[in-house]
Amino acid sequence: MADGRLSERLPDFPWDLLAAAKRAAAEHTGGLVDLSMGTPVDPVPQVVREALAAASDSPGYPLTAGTAALRAAIVEWTVRTCIAPGSARSGPRSEASAAGTAPSEGLGVLPTIGSKELVAWLPTLLGIGPGDTVVIPTVCYPTYEVGVRLAGATPVRTDSLTSLGPARVKLVWVNSPSNPTGQVYPAGHLRKVVEWARERGAVVASDECYLTLGWEDEPVSVLSPEVSGGVLDGVLAVHSLSKRSNLAGYRAGFVAGDPEVVSELLAVRKHGGMIVPAPVQAAMVAALSDEEHAAAQRAAYAARRDVLRAALVKAGFEIEHSGAGLYLWATRGDDSWSTVDWFAERGILVAPGAFYGPAGERHVRVALTATDERVAAAVERLEI
Ligand SMILES: Cc1ncc(COP(=O)(O)O)c(C=O)c1O
């Protein structure tokens, strides 16, 4: 093998580091309650499974750009959810246009093999490399940094762009609602980020995979007119069906935004074979066209969140941010790994805040993704 392995640029795979705590937690007589990775546990909606099955006879190569039906479904969902929320029932396209917001015809869309692969490869796909800087949030999903390192560029962790100085910034990642903190940025903050990036010719990639899970706070998309100013120059919204539709196993995501940037991504991805399988494309159409299952799933998470949150507070934890998304960002001021051990003694596995950056070292991330029965077990153990 050649010298200088690519994997040496990358951090340890975080979940491997949790193996000892998982073994300890699994020894609990009532069994493991896994609130760590945030993997969906509820069934794939029937309407989606039927669409996947109906498309199982797919001998030919699928389109990297997605079928016409999928592109239309992504545009419709993005307009009604991100660009003109609230206008869904009376016709998303016409309302968006009537309001002078970004017209759906100008929206670039592209399906991705889940959103993690796009996060990991976006800097490379955009031609970013050594000497370039990519801004990532101070405390964030680890794959942003991985993507920057795969490209050989330099990651800078900051939530304040004014502190950056003369660095050659090519890409700025924002993630609202945040994983792990659940923090939601108001439109005014996102708008400043977009203006700052446009002045420098940088792309803003907004990871919005928890956009539809607002609780106390209402998340806003980078594609909304309040943020984008009604034009899509230099902005990309990254979305995932993993959590909204329990499709983590299908690998189903997409990116929407500046048509010029999206067509560049398509041009490279076509060569790279980064294609969503045809049956998954059909399943995505069914998932995006149905809000009923998404509302039911959201209600299930809301109920689990209420009881977990109350139990954590009773056990002496402070819950910071967490106004949206799929996690509770909890602290008692202790080191995150010792808090992981504290939970493991109770048979509960949570993620140490240290996974998400040095500023997370005194928190743990508690996921809402467990069955009602497992969540009830966690609540009972936290009360003892
Ligand atoms: C912030 C964020 N972005 C992207 C992803 C990747 O999701 P997926 O690849 O399942 O679409 C996750 C998964 O947890 C995430 O938390």
The ligand as a MOL file (V3000), in Angstrom:
LIG
                    3D

  0  0  0     0  0            999 V3000
M  V30 BEGIN CTAB
M  V30 COUNTS 16 16 0 0 0
M  V30 BEGIN ATOM
M  V30 1 C -26.3650 16.6580 11.3780 0
M  V30 2 C -26.4060 15.3960 10.5920 0
M  V30 3 N -26.1540 15.4450 9.2930 0
M  V30 4 C -26.1740 14.3340 8.5370 0
M  V30 5 C -26.4600 13.1120 9.0750 0
M  V30 6 C -26.4340 11.8970 8.1910 0
M  V30 7 O -27.6750 11.3250 8.0300 0
M  V30 8 P -27.9870 10.3030 6.8690 0
M  V30 9 O -26.7130 9.9210 6.2150 0
M  V30 10 O -28.6500 9.1650 7.5290 0
M  V30 11 O -28.8770 11.0280 5.9150 0
M  V30 12 C -26.7300 13.0070 10.4360 0
M  V30 13 C -27.0300 11.7020 11.0310 0
M  V30 14 O -27.2390 11.5250 12.1700 0
M  V30 15 C -26.7050 14.1860 11.2050 0
M  V30 16 O -26.9750 14.1560 12.5120 0
M  V30 END ATOM
M  V30 BEGIN BOND
M  V30 1 1 1 2
M  V30 2 1 2 3
M  V30 3 2 2 15
M  V30 4 2 3 4
M  V30 5 1 4 5
M  V30 6 1 5 6
M  V30 7 2 5 12
M  V30 8 1 6 7
M  V30 9 1 7 8
M  V30 10 2 8 9
M  V30 11 1 8 10
M  V30 12 1 8 11
M  V30 13 1 12 13
M  V30 14 1 12 15
M  V30 15 2 13 14
M  V30 16 1 15 16
M  V30 END BOND
M  V30 END CTAB
M  END
